Amino acid sequence: MLDRTEAGLVQARAAIREARYWNQTQDPDYVPIGPMYRNSKAFHRSYLEMEKQFKVFIYEEGEPPVFHYGPCVSIYSSEGHFINAMEINEQFRTRDPQKAHVFFLPFSISMMVKFVYNYDFDFGPIKRTTIDYVNLIASRYPYWNRSLGADHFMLSCHDWGPVISFAIPNLYKNSIRVLCNANTSERFNPTKDVSFPEINLLKGSIDDIVGGPPPSQRPILAFYAGRKHGPVRPILIEHWLNKDKDIQLYESLPKGVSYYSMLRKSKFCLCPSGYEVASPRVVESIYTGCVPVLISDHYTPPFSEVLNWKSFSIEVSLKDIPKLKEILMSISPRKYIKMQRRVGQIRRHFEVHNPPRRYDVFHMILHSVWLRRLNIKVHDHQ
């Protein structure tokens, strides 16, 4: 059975390679096109190949709320939405592990922090829970040991996702880790791991937060509101708080001023890393049509194997924070209008829908996992 699974992947790899150069495929919903993509044809072919054959097996062991469940509202909501959508999915989920390309470890680090953690930064209980779980599935099924975890994936939007994964050497070294904290200085490996968009869903739905006005109705050059935690934000605040009316920074917004209305009035939205490298501001900017400015030295943005972030966002390193205004002012109005339009075009890839829709954030995360699986060859060790 494994041979047949691997043969299907060989065909998919060939079809994607071929599509890079000439094959423009028809699609009733959406045809990716334009400079927002590294190679729109290859992405499209790969996405359609995924829809045609990709199968995920979810281990059924483990009791909710720590397994098979995650938060669907809050800064960790991406985790709960993905777990829930994956569990009920008829298209990609298979109940037959023999047919699976990848195996999902359905534990939620956010829920472990809530139910297993004892404070004082003692990761021991969470690590033991995770180790016990992997040992359990490795003893009940042949699949973990067969690939040493390489065709397995975990998913975490909690800051501690990477740290917990280090407790199991094969999970950290071999498995596909889908992490919001996609921090290369914390051993995030972009060729094997997946950068997971952090989405702060206050109400569990995106309906009233998506959309924004055109560039001509955005009077503010750049905007940021947030506390100064982590190493990057204090530098930003020290340089720019109350220094320039074009760069509007707030540690907390004045009474009666809505955060989303400020995003919609701004041309650029500043997304500095906090203690961890991911920030929900990146997706909030995209939702509201504000060009994101990623301020970090170690962040791998979501879906960057498919999306060309340079075409619709600005990356600023820590040392260039003092030159922030200069960098933003050097972008011509014409170039800005293009970037802003592209933000609107890639927005579909970050939207959360229930049930999921083609090309939305659920499918894009799955597609990132599919691409990583295409890079692995699994052999039967019998």
C-alpha positions as CSV (number, residue, x, y, z in Angstrom):
1,M,0.0,0.0,0.0
2,L,2.9,2.4,0.9
3,D,4.3,1.8,-2.6
4,R,1.0,2.9,-4.2
5,T,0.9,6.0,-1.9
6,E,4.5,6.9,-2.8
7,A,3.8,6.3,-6.6
8,G,1.0,8.9,-6.4
9,L,3.4,11.4,-4.9
10,V,5.9,10.8,-7.6
11,Q,3.2,11.6,-10.2
12,A,2.2,14.7,-8.3
13,R,5.9,16.0,-8.2
14,A,6.2,15.5,-11.9
15,A,2.9,17.3,-12.7
16,I,4.0,20.3,-10.5
17,R,7.4,20.5,-12.1
18,E,5.8,20.5,-15.5
19,A,3.2,23.1,-14.6
20,R,6.0,25.6,-13.6
21,Y,6.6,26.4,-17.2
22,W,3.5,26.2,-19.3
23,N,0.4,24.5,-17.9
24,Q,-2.3,26.9,-17.0
25,T,-5.1,24.9,-15.4
26,Q,-8.7,25.8,-15.4
27,D,-10.5,26.3,-12.1
28,P,-14.1,27.4,-11.5
29,D,-13.3,29.1,-8.2
30,Y,-9.9,30.8,-8.5
31,V,-6.9,30.8,-10.7
32,P,-3.8,32.1,-8.8
33,I,-2.0,34.6,-10.9
34,G,0.3,37.5,-10.5
35,P,3.5,38.6,-8.6
36,M,2.1,37.7,-5.2
37,Y,3.0,34.1,-6.0
38,R,6.5,32.6,-6.4
39,N,5.2,30.5,-9.2
40,S,1.5,30.7,-9.6
41,K,1.2,27.8,-12.1
42,A,3.2,25.4,-9.9
43,F,1.1,26.4,-6.9
44,H,-2.2,25.9,-8.7
45,R,-1.1,22.5,-10.0
46,S,0.1,21.5,-6.6
47,Y,-3.1,22.6,-4.9
48,L,-5.2,20.6,-7.4
49,E,-3.0,17.6,-6.9
50,M,-3.5,17.9,-3.2
51,E,-7.3,18.0,-3.6
52,K,-7.1,15.0,-5.8
53,Q,-5.1,12.7,-3.6
54,F,-3.9,14.0,-0.2
55,K,-5.1,11.9,2.8
56,V,-4.6,12.6,6.5
57,F,-5.0,10.0,9.2
58,I,-5.8,11.5,12.7
59,Y,-4.9,9.3,15.7
60,E,-8.1,8.8,17.7
61,E,-6.3,8.2,21.0
62,G,-6.4,11.0,23.6
63,E,-9.3,12.6,25.4
64,P,-10.6,16.2,24.9
65,P,-10.0,19.0,25.9
66,V,-6.2,18.4,25.6
67,F,-6.6,16.3,22.5
68,H,-8.9,16.7,19.5
69,Y,-9.9,20.2,20.6
70,G,-8.4,23.7,20.7
71,P,-9.5,27.3,21.4
72,C,-11.7,28.7,18.6
73,V,-11.8,32.3,20.0
74,S,-8.7,34.3,21.1
75,I,-5.1,34.7,19.9
76,Y,-4.7,30.9,19.7
77,S,-7.9,30.4,17.7
78,S,-6.1,29.2,14.6
79,E,-5.3,26.0,16.5
80,G,-8.9,25.2,17.4
81,H,-10.3,26.0,14.0
82,F,-7.8,23.8,12.2
83,I,-8.2,20.8,14.6
84,N,-12.0,21.1,14.3
85,A,-12.1,21.5,10.5
86,M,-9.6,18.6,10.1
87,E,-11.6,16.2,12.4
88,I,-14.9,16.7,10.5
89,N,-13.3,16.9,7.0
90,E,-14.6,14.3,4.6
91,Q,-12.3,15.1,1.7
92,F,-8.9,14.9,3.2
93,R,-9.4,12.8,6.3
94,T,-9.0,9.0,5.9
95,R,-10.0,6.4,8.6
96,D,-7.6,3.9,6.9
97,P,-4.0,4.6,8.0
98,Q,-2.8,2.5,5.1
99,K,-4.1,5.2,2.7
100,A,-2.6,8.2,4.6
101,H,0.2,10.4,3.3
102,V,0.5,12.1,6.7
103,F,-0.5,11.4,10.3
104,F,-1.8,14.2,12.5
105,L,-1.0,14.2,16.2
106,P,-4.1,16.0,17.5
107,F,-2.8,17.5,20.8
108,S,-3.3,21.1,21.6
109,I,-0.5,22.9,23.5
110,S,-2.8,25.8,24.2
111,M,-5.2,23.4,26.0
112,M,-2.3,21.7,27.8
113,V,-1.2,25.1,29.1
114,K,-4.7,25.6,30.5
115,F,-5.2,22.1,32.0
116,V,-1.8,20.5,32.6
117,Y,0.5,23.4,33.4
118,N,1.3,24.3,37.0
119,Y,3.0,27.8,36.5
120,D,6.6,28.8,37.3
121,F,7.6,27.9,33.7
122,D,7.8,24.2,34.6
123,F,7.3,22.6,31.2
124,G,7.7,19.1,32.8
125,P,4.0,18.1,32.9
126,I,3.3,19.3,29.3
127,K,6.4,17.6,28.0
128,R,5.5,14.3,29.8
129,T,2.0,14.4,28.4
130,T,3.3,14.8,24.8
131,I,6.0,12.2,25.3
132,D,3.5,9.7,26.6
133,Y,1.2,10.4,23.7
134,V,3.8,9.8,21.1
135,N,5.1,6.7,22.9
136,L,1.5,5.4,22.9
137,I,0.9,5.8,19.2
138,A,4.4,4.5,18.4
139,S,3.6,1.3,20.4
140,R,0.1,0.8,18.9
141,Y,0.8,1.6,15.2
142,P,3.8,0.9,13.0
143,Y,3.8,4.4,11.3
144,W,5.7,6.6,13.7
145,N,8.7,4.1,13.8
146,R,8.5,3.4,10.1
147,S,9.4,7.0,9.2
148,L,10.8,8.1,12.6
149,G,8.0,10.7,12.6
150,A,8.8,12.2,9.2
151,D,5.3,11.8,7.8
152,H,3.7,13.0,11.0
153,F,2.7,16.6,11.9
154,M,1.9,18.5,15.0
155,L,0.3,21.9,15.2
156,S,0.6,24.7,17.7
157,C,-0.2,28.3,17.9
158,H,1.0,28.6,21.5
159,D,4.5,30.3,22.0
160,W,5.7,27.1,23.7
161,G,5.0,24.8,20.7
162,P,8.7,24.7,19.7
163,V,10.0,24.1,23.3
164,I,7.5,21.2,23.9
165,S,8.5,19.6,20.6
166,F,12.2,19.5,21.7
167,A,11.1,16.9,24.3
168,I,10.9,14.3,21.6
169,P,14.0,14.3,19.4
170,N,12.3,12.7,16.3
171,L,9.4,15.1,16.6
172,Y,11.7,18.1,16.6
173,K,14.2,16.7,14.0
174,N,11.9,14.9,11.6
175,S,8.2,15.7,11.9
176,I,6.5,18.6,10.2
177,R,5.9,21.1,13.0
178,V,3.1,23.6,12.1
179,L,3.9,26.6,14.3
180,C,2.7,30.1,14.7
181,N,6.0,30.7,16.4
182,A,8.0,30.3,13.2
183,N,11.1,31.7,14.7
184,T,14.3,30.6,13.0
185,S,16.4,31.6,16.0
186,E,14.4,29.0,17.9
187,R,15.3,26.2,15.4
188,F,12.3,26.6,13.2
189,N,13.3,24.9,9.9
190,P,11.4,26.4,6.9
191,T,12.2,23.4,4.6
192,K,10.5,21.0,7.0
193,D,8.3,23.1,9.3
194,V,5.2,25.1,8.4
195,S,4.6,28.7,9.4
196,F,1.1,28.9,10.8
197,P,-0.8,32.3,10.6
198,E,-1.8,33.6,14.0
199,I,-5.4,34.9,13.9
200,N,-7.0,36.6,16.9
201,L,-10.7,35.8,16.4
202,L,-12.5,37.8,19.1
203,K,-16.0,36.5,18.0
204,G,-15.1,33.2,16.3
205,S,-15.9,34.7,12.8
206,I,-14.2,37.1,10.4
207,D,-17.5,38.6,9.0
208,D,-17.3,42.0,10.5
209,I,-13.5,42.5,10.3
210,V,-12.7,41.9,6.6
211,G,-12.5,44.7,4.1
212,G,-11.2,48.3,4.0
213,P,-11.1,51.5,1.9
214,P,-8.8,52.3,-1.0
215,P,-5.5,54.0,-0.6
216,S,-6.9,57.5,-1.1
217,Q,-9.0,57.1,2.1
218,R,-6.1,56.1,4.3
219,P,-4.7,59.3,5.8
220,I,-2.3,57.7,8.3
221,L,1.1,56.6,7.0
222,A,1.8,53.9,9.6
223,F,0.0,52.6,12.7
224,Y,0.8,50.3,15.7
225,A,-1.0,49.7,19.0
226,G,0.2,47.3,21.6
227,R,2.2,46.6,24.7
228,K,5.9,46.7,24.8
229,H,6.7,43.1,25.4
230,G,9.7,41.3,23.8
231,P,12.9,42.8,22.5
232,V,11.6,44.5,19.4
233,R,8.6,46.7,20.5
234,P,10.5,48.8,23.1
235,I,12.9,49.9,20.4
236,L,10.0,50.8,18.1
237,I,8.2,52.7,20.8
238,E,11.3,54.5,22.0
239,H,12.1,55.7,18.5
240,W,8.6,56.6,17.3
241,L,6.1,57.1,20.2
242,N,4.8,60.7,19.9
243,K,7.7,61.7,17.6
244,D,5.9,62.1,14.2
245,K,2.2,62.5,13.3
246,D,2.7,60.2,10.3
247,I,3.7,57.3,12.5
248,Q,0.9,56.7,15.0
249,L,2.0,54.5,17.9
250,Y,-0.1,53.7,20.9
251,E,0.6,51.5,23.9
252,S,-3.2,51.6,24.4
253,L,-5.7,53.3,22.2
254,P,-7.6,56.3,23.5
255,K,-11.1,55.7,24.7
256,G,-13.6,55.4,21.9
257,V,-11.0,54.7,19.2
258,S,-11.5,51.4,17.5
259,Y,-8.5,49.3,16.7
260,Y,-9.9,48.0,13.4
261,S,-10.9,51.6,12.3
262,M,-7.3,52.6,12.8
263,L,-6.1,49.7,10.7
264,R,-8.5,50.8,7.9
265,K,-7.3,54.4,8.0
266,S,-3.6,53.4,7.7
267,K,-1.5,52.8,4.6
268,F,1.0,50.6,6.5
269,C,0.4,48.5,9.6
270,L,3.4,47.8,11.8
271,C,3.8,44.2,12.9
272,P,6.7,44.0,15.3
273,S,7.5,40.7,17.0
274,G,6.7,40.3,20.7
275,Y,8.4,37.8,22.9
276,E,7.7,35.4,20.1
277,V,8.1,36.1,16.5
278,A,4.5,35.7,15.3
279,S,1.8,38.4,15.7
280,P,-1.9,38.4,14.8
281,R,-1.3,41.9,13.4
282,V,0.0,40.4,10.2
283,V,-3.4,38.8,9.4
284,E,-5.3,41.8,10.8
285,S,-3.5,44.0,8.3
286,I,-4.3,41.7,5.4
287,Y,-8.0,41.5,6.5
288,T,-8.3,45.3,6.5
289,G,-6.3,46.0,3.3
290,C,-3.4,47.6,5.1
291,V,0.1,46.8,3.8
292,P,1.9,44.8,6.6
293,V,5.4,45.9,7.8
294,L,7.1,42.9,9.3
295,I,9.6,44.0,11.9
296,S,11.7,41.1,12.9
297,D,15.0,39.4,12.1
298,H,13.9,35.8,12.4
299,Y,10.4,35.4,11.1
300,T,9.4,33.1,8.3
301,P,6.0,34.4,7.1
302,P,3.1,31.9,6.5
303,F,2.9,30.1,3.1
304,S,6.2,31.8,2.0
305,E,7.0,28.7,-0.1
306,V,4.0,29.8,-2.3
307,L,3.6,33.5,-1.6
308,N,6.1,36.2,-2.6
309,W,5.8,38.4,0.5
310,K,8.1,41.1,-0.9
311,S,5.4,41.9,-3.4
312,F,2.7,42.9,-0.8
313,S,4.6,43.6,2.5
314,I,7.6,45.4,3.7
315,E,10.3,43.7,5.8
316,V,12.2,45.9,8.2
317,S,15.1,44.6,10.3
318,L,15.6,45.7,13.9
319,K,18.6,47.9,13.0
320,D,16.5,49.8,10.5
321,I,13.7,50.8,12.9
322,P,15.2,54.4,13.2
323,K,14.9,54.7,9.4
324,L,11.3,53.4,9.3
325,K,9.7,56.6,8.0
326,E,12.4,57.0,5.4
327,I,11.8,53.4,4.2
328,L,8.0,53.9,4.0
329,M,8.2,57.3,2.3
330,S,10.5,55.9,-0.4
331,I,7.7,53.7,-1.7
332,S,6.1,55.6,-4.6
333,P,2.3,56.1,-4.6
334,R,2.1,53.9,-7.7
335,K,4.1,51.1,-6.1
336,Y,2.0,51.4,-2.9
337,I,-1.3,51.1,-4.8
338,K,0.0,47.9,-6.4
339,M,1.0,46.4,-3.0
340,Q,-2.3,47.3,-1.4
341,R,-4.2,45.7,-4.3
342,R,-2.1,42.5,-3.9
343,V,-2.9,42.4,-0.2
344,G,-6.6,42.3,-1.2
345,Q,-5.9,39.5,-3.7
346,I,-4.1,37.2,-1.3
347,R,-6.5,37.8,1.6
348,R,-8.6,34.7,0.6
349,H,-5.6,32.6,1.7
350,F,-5.9,33.9,5.3
351,E,-9.7,33.9,5.7
352,V,-11.3,31.5,8.2
353,H,-14.5,30.0,7.0
354,N,-16.8,27.5,8.7
355,P,-17.1,25.2,6.8
356,P,-13.7,25.8,5.0
357,R,-13.7,27.1,1.4
358,R,-11.2,26.3,-1.3
359,Y,-7.9,28.3,-1.0
360,D,-8.8,29.6,2.5
361,V,-6.5,29.4,5.5
362,F,-7.4,25.8,6.4
363,H,-6.6,24.6,2.8
364,M,-3.4,26.7,2.7
365,I,-2.1,25.2,6.0
366,L,-3.0,21.7,4.6
367,H,-1.2,22.6,1.3
368,S,1.9,23.6,3.2
369,V,1.9,20.2,4.9
370,W,1.3,18.5,1.6
371,L,4.3,20.3,0.1
372,R,6.5,19.2,3.0
373,R,5.2,15.6,2.5
374,L,6.2,15.8,-1.2
375,N,9.8,16.2,0.0
376,I,9.8,13.0,2.0
377,K,10.2,9.5,0.7
378,V,9.0,6.9,3.2
379,H,10.2,3.3,3.0
380,D,8.7,0.1,4.5
381,H,11.2,-1.3,6.9
382,Q,9.7,-4.7,7.0
